[in-house]
């Protein structure tokens, strides 16, 4: 398939919706009355990241849902939007309402972790479980990997994006840190198209400059994971050099008070190479009940 065909198939697999005045795009697979699992992406990604995970969730009797955060993928990119984790979390909470989702299980990845934690902190009664995938909890000590750091600088960011938008450069970077060689070239190029969108990636750069790396946010997110209010799980790509297991994985495990860290031999975007393993981990969480209210 060509990149145009990949993107056309992606559009055809989902639908548009509007939340809090921002138009976005959602993939939704599985029976409407099955337990909903909302999969949150990070950067530089979109709902496209979960296109192979959602069918696996549906196969396990769950309803898999992934939507694009504002500024990424097929979502609109308002110039006056709050692209901080606070703002994205507020919008994601509104998206649950717009999609008619009452109580959900969350799968969080990359900065989708902070976004998901914002949801759980704002409406804790609506989050039934959380699966952590290569994400950030101790945000105050987080350091962007070398390939992402330049994007956070006002002068250097646009220049680095101009370099990275060359398909051969983007493919090289994504294969080095993101996933294995089995991901087709057209799919890798689709990531780039969805990142740049209709604003040439300007909203993405604003997201990168809006990380809230504060002690207050760390405490907020640790409180979500330490509340005992819901089952928690973790699955990590052991070959991830962007968020290495030995640091960020351990931090997530300790915050969630989990005994060990199950791993797959994947890089940062383990959704590409291990969708079945992710779905299995989600299914195990959804079958866990800590109290009759969960």
Secondary structure, 3 states (H helix, E strand, C coil): CCHHHHHHHHHHHEEEEEECCEEEEEEEECCCCCCEEEEECCCCCCHHHHCCHHHHHHHCCCEEEEECCCCCCCCCCCCCCCCCHHHHHHHHHHHHHHCCCCCEEEEEEECHHHHHHHHHHHCHHHEEEEEEEEECCCHHHCCCCHHHHHHHCHHHHHHHHHHHCCHHHHHHHHHHHCCCCCCCHHHHHHHHHHHHHHHCCHHHHHHHCCCCCCHHHHHHHHHHHCCCCCEEEEEEECCCCCCCHHHHHHHHHHHHCCCCCEEECCCCCHHHHCHHHHHHHHHHHHCCCCCCCC
